[in-house]
Amino acid sequence: MAGNSFGNIFKLTTFGESHGEAIGGIIDGCPAGLKLDLEFIQNELSKRKPGQSKIVTQRKEDDKVEILSGVFEGITTGTSIGFLIRNTNQKPQDYSHIKDKFRPSHADYTYEKKYGVRDYRGAGRSSARETACRVVGGAIANQILKHYSISVNAYVSQVGDLKVIKHYSELDLTTTYNNAVRCPDEHLVDMMYNFIDKVRKEGDTIGGIVSCVISGTPVGLGEPVFDRLEADLAKAMLSINATKGFEIGSGFYGITQKGSEHNDEFYIDDEKVKTRTNNSGGVQGGISNGEDLFFNVAFKPVATIMQKQNTLNKAGKEVPITGKGRHDPCVLPRATVIVESMAAMVIVDHILRNRTTQL
């Protein structure tokens, strides 16, 4: 299987399955001399881990990360950082009923046809359990970004039809993780939570949007043509489980505007070049222009539902199927930190393309 690595210079390679012994990864390209804050890494993992509220999967995992290499006396050495997260709450028996069945909208059928074999225990390699490794990579990347005063803040901006109307500048993004939904708009938190819980009780699932703001980026990140900054961000986001859409700046709404409305006019503010609007989302010509990077990521409803559906088995016979086990009714609350992590790795990767190997 190819495609287990992400990044150019700052590169994360992950391994492991949902109900195997452990998941883990190797990070290459981390500069030497970074004082690694392990408590910060663990806190980031806690934002993603299951079992935090009624509106996420009730699988219980401590997600304790073990650093195996690349760090000496708390300082990165510049060599590969190896890490491990053990799976302590495996329940492969929860998936025995789908051993020979293909779940609708899951990777079961495509995996079976591509590889001739699949790990049906929680979707194996295609499980969102793998994203815990991305959070470790993102937590390290975010510690590098602190040296450049760059911040990455994601939040849930829409669940079903419930949508945050306020511009992100009107929200206190430091409050995002103060509630189970991960929404900084206090007027919507209870409505979103109750809606997700209602869907859960119906045995169904719901999707929505995670928005992300990256502030403090310098001018010049990104390469023209194939390595455009927004293209790398799009790949990063669409590599996350259950994603179905990506838009930056004005996104799809921009097609309703004329050029005279959409163009971001330049001006000077305290000897700095600024734009009066930010329809570009902080990127022009594939290169960051110094404004906030702003983008949205659309997540579909989780494919596993606790309702009866029709599907096929390996023999090609139509059979009924009903979801069992522990699953998220909505992926958004746990996906927020994953979006932040992937975004941080993209920004660090582009920063390191233009600098030396020491902090």
N, C-alpha and C positions, 0 to 999 in steps of 0.2 A: 504493500500500500504506500503510495507516494502522498505528498501533501501534508506531512506532519510537522513542517517547519514554517515559521512566519518571520519575516523581516529580512533586511539586507545585511547591515552591520550588527545592530542589536537584534539578535535572532533567538527566537524561542522554539524549541522542539519538544513536543509533548508525547507521552506514551501512557498506556494503560486503558482498562475498560471499566465500565460502571460497577460491575460486581466481581471484578478481579481482586487480587490481593492489594493492589495499590495503583495510584496514578502518580505521575511525576513529570519532570522535565529537565531540560538542559538549556541554560541561557548562555549564549556566546556573545561577545562584544561589549560586555559591561566594563566600563573603564575601571582601572585600578585606582584605589584610594578613596572609594566611597564607603563612608561609615554606614553600615547596613543596620537599619532599625528593624529588628525582627518582630517587635511588638506591633509596629505599623503594618507589617505584612500580615500578621495574624488578625489584626483588626479588620483589614480589608477582606480577608477570607470570611470573617464572621458576617460581613454584609451580604455575602452570597450564599452562605451555608443553609441547608434545609432546616425545617422544623422550627422556624422563628415565630410563626403565627399560624392562624387557621387558614389563611389564604395562600399558603405555599405547601409543598410536599412535606409530609410528616416524617420523612426519612431522617434519622438522627445520626449526624456525622460531626465529630469535633473539628475535622479538617485541620489537624495539627500538622504544620509543615516542618519537615526535617531537612536542614541544609547539609548536603553531603560533601560539597567541594567548592572551591573558588573563593572562600572566605577564611581569613586568618586573623584571629584576635579581633573579630568584628569588622574587619576592613576587607573590601574586595581586592583580590590579587590581580585581576585582569584575566585570569584563566576561567575556564568554563564553570559556571555555577550549576551544580547538580542538586536537585531537591526531590523529596518524596512526600506524598500524602497518602497515608494508609486508609483503605476502605474498612471501616470498623463495624458497619451496619448493613452487611450484605444480606439480601433475601432473594436469591436467584429463583427460589420456588414460586415467587409471585408471578413469574413469567413462563411457567411450564405450559400454561394454556395456549400460548402463542408459538410454541416450538415449531409447529408445522403450518402456522397461519401467517398471513401478511396483513399487518394492521393498516387500516386506511390512513393515507398521508404520512406514513412513517417511512424510514429508510429500509425496512425489511425486504421488500421486493427488489429494489434496486441493488442492495448489497448482495442478495442471493444470486441475482443474475450476473452481476459483475465479477464476484469472487468465487461463486460456487459454494460458499459456506458463510454462515453468519453466527455471531454470538447473540442469541436471542435474550440474554439476561439483561434487561434494561437497555436494550439497543447496543450494548457493547461499546464499541469505539465511537459510535455516532451519538452516544448519550451526552446530555448537557453536563454530566458529571465531569467531563474533560475540561470544562471551562474554569474549574478551580485552579488548574495549572496556569491559565491565562491571567488569573487574578494575581498569582504570585509574580509573574512576569511584569504585569502592570504596576504592582506595588513597588517593585525595584525601579521600574522606569519612572514612576512618579517621584521617587527620592532623587533621581538624577535631575528631573525637571525643577525641583525646588532650588537647585543651584542657578537656574535661569529665571526664577520668579515666574514660572509658567504654571497655571492651575487648570485642572480638568474637572468639570462638574457636570454630571448627567442627572437627569430626573425624569420621572414619569409625567408626561404631559397629556396623555390621553389613554383612557380605558374604555373600549367600546365607543359609545357616543359622548361620554363625559370628557370634556376637553378643557385644558387650561387656556384661557383667552389672553391673559396678561403676557406682555413681552418679558423675556427672561430678566431684563434689567429691573423690572418691577418686583421681582421675587427675591427672597432671601434664600439663596441656594445652599447656605450653611445649615438649613433646617431640613434638607431633603431626607436625611437618614433618621430624623426624629420620629418618624411614623412608619408603620408596616407597609404602606403603599409606596413610599419613596416619592411623594409628591410635595413640593414646597408651597403649594397653594392651599392654605389651611381651610379655605371654604369648600374645597373639593375632596379633602382627605376622607371624611366619613362617608360621603356618597360613593366614592370609588371603592372603599373597603367593603361597604354593605353590598354593593353591586357584585363584586367579585365573590363574596361569601354566598350570595343568593345563587349565582351561577354554579358555584361549587356544590351546593346542596341539591341542585337539579341534576348533578352528575355531568355537567357540561363544562366548557372552558371559554375563555374570552381573550382577545388580543388587544393591542394598543400601540402607543408610540413612546419611545424613550428619546428625549432631546438631550443634546450635549453642547456645552459651551467651553471652549478652550481659550483662556485669556493670557495675555503676556507673550504671545508668539512673536518673534522678530520677523522682519521682512526677509524673504529669501528662502524659506523652507519649501522644498518641492523641486522637481525637475520637469522641464517641458516634455511634451510628447507622452511617453508611456509611464513615467514615474511621477505624474502630476500628483500634488498633495491630496486633492480631493479624490483622485482615483485610488490611492493607497488607503485612504480613510474608508472609502466605499468597500474595498475588498475586505478590510479588517472587520467592518460591521456586518457585511453579508456572509462572513465566515462563521458568525455566531448562530447557534441553533435557533430555529424558528423565525429567522429574519426573512422578510419578503420585500422590503423597500428601503431606499436610502435617498435622501435629498439634502442638499446643502444650500444655505442662504435662502433665497426666495423659493427654491425648489420648483415644484410643479405649478405653484401659484404664479410664478414669474411669467408663464405663457399668457396670462390675462393682461399683462402690462405692455405698454409701448416702451420703446427704447428710451424715450425722454423721461419716462417714469421710473424705469428700472436702473438706469445708469447711476453709479455712485460717484458723485462729484467730489473732487479733491479740494482741500484747503489746508492752510497752515495754522497749527495750534501750538503755541509755545515752541516754535521752531521745529515742530514735528509734522510730517505729512499725515493727514487724516482724511477720512471720507465722511460726507454728511449723512449718508445712509450706508447700509451694509447688506444690500441685496446679493452681493457676491459671496457672502458668508465667509469673508476673510481670505478668499483665494481668487486670484486673477491670473489667467494664463498658466494655471497649474502651480503657481507660486504664492506663498502667503504674503499679504500686503501689510501686515502689522495690526489689522483689526481683529476683533474676536472671530474665532472660527465657530460657526454655529451650524449644526446639522440635526436631522431627525432620522430615527431608525424605526421602521415598522415591524412589529412582531405579530405573527399569526396566532390564532387560538392554538393552545397545546393540542396535539393530535390525539392523545389518549383521553377518551371520555368514558364515563361510567354509564353509558347507554348502549343498547343493543344496536349493532350495525351489521351490514352484510360485507363479506370480503371473499377472498379466495384462499385455498390452502395450496400446499406444494403440488398436489395432484391436479390442480386446476379446477377443483370443485367449489361451487359457491357454498359458503358456510357462514353461520352467524358468529359474531364476536362481541364481547363486552369487556371493557377495561377493568383491570384489577390492580391491587397494590397501591403504592403511594406516588401520587403525581401532582404537579402544580395545576391548579385551575386557571392560573394566569402567570406567565413567566416574567412579567414586567418587574415586580419587586426585587427579584434576584438578578435580573438582567442588567440593572442600572450600573452596578459596579463593574460588570463585565464590559459594558460599553466604555466606561472610563478607562479600564485597563487596556483595552485594545487601542483606544485613542492615544493613550500615553506612550505605548510602544511605538506607534507610528511616528509621533512627534520626536521622540528620542532617536529613533532610527535616522530620521532626516537631519537632526542636529549633528549626529555623529558622522555623517557623510562629509562634513565640512570642518572637522576638528581633529585634534590629536587623541591619543589613547589614554591620557591622564586627565583627571579633574583638576 
